[in-house]
Amino acid sequence: AAERIEAFHRRQVRQSWVDFGPQGTLGQVVRPLARVGLYVPGGTAAYPSSLLMSAIPARVAGVGEIVVATPPGREGALPPATLAAAQVAGVHRIVKVGGAQAIGALAYGTASVPRVDKIFGPGNLFVALAKARVYGQVAVDQIAGPTETLIIADDGADPALVAADLLAQAEHDPLASALLLTTSAALAERVRDAIEAQLPALSRREIIAASLAANGGIAVVPDLETAVALANDYAPEHLCLLVRDPWAPVASVRNAGGIFLGEASAEVMGDYVAGPSHVMPTGGTARFSSPLNVEEFVKVISLIGLNGGGLRALGPAAITLAECEGLTAHAAAVRRRGLRTQDSVNAVWETLGPASWRSVSQATFTES
């Protein structure tokens, strides 16, 4: 899993660039964040996969120090799988603390917990509210809500597999949402029967039953176009296309954290080993946000290095905009660099004057 996650995210690495032009130098420098905090849920279950999905993109980005906060068990120990994942992922420090207090410690720092620049990772309601509270003192990736999966299936889908995918989603949490949109009323009935048949054998059946009762659902729609339109409105974290040609609807999908194509691409595979981070936008935020990726762990610094020619060519436009905004000190700062009024007029005339203006005298242009 770690190898696949790293290989996928290395394709996202953003490069610095510099453009040496006739008017000077422009560019941007990409710098990794110095220290980040990764919250890894615990308590009811261990999630070494969440650690891998957050820490490996941070390491690929070149983050200086990766601090993981995760709640220990009742005996004060962490699950061996979580510790192993931390070592594989290249984590620098683990703090045995969870909940809102973990977010506060990472945001403000304590005697034993270093202050970080940005906090990542999903958690329960208290973690989400804490992240919202500290935002501004520290950056956060997103305010993650309960996990959600929306399956679109046609009459060719295997009802047992559709049911299994819905049950797997509901297993996360009583607040998790597992939904099915299908063009087949017959499939809807068979999926419902398959859920009832598979549920008793599952270890977290009480959680699953609560999730399905409160937030699950199966709806029959007239066609795939309607299903995709509803999916775009819902903007699910996971959109699973269990249809005969799963590639066909992709061009119409605008809002989703991840698209899972066909029965072999079970959402569970994305949870663990496919490669992309499974930390994805929830609660409709896929309308404007993306899954966790390398760019979340870097920042961009702009480079501006104009030369004298660039100042003469661009200064007049800067003066005009500054005076338009009533910021005379801005305009003066450009003029004090030796850009006289006539120089400004000449620069504008030579740089911006199209051929059609050539018939207008420069005196008229100056007067205007």
Secondary structure, DSSP 8 states (H G I E B T S, - for coil): -HHHHHHHHHTT----EEEEETTEEEEEEEEE-SEEEEE---SSS--HHHHHHHHHHHHHHT-SEEEEEE---TTS---HHHHHHHHHHT--EEEE--HHHHHHHHHH--SSS---SEEE----HHHHHHHHHHBTTBEES------EEEEEE-TTS-HHHHHHHHHHHHTS-TT-EEEEEES-HHHHHHHHHHHHHHGGG-TTHHHHHHHHHHH-EEEE-SSHHHHHHHHHHH--SEEEEESSSTTTTGGG--S-SEEEESTTS-HHHHHHTSSS-S----TTGGGT---S-GGGGEEEEEEEEE-HHHHHHHHHHHHHHHHHTT-HHHHHHHHTTT--HHHHHHHHHHHH--GGGTTS-HHHHHH-
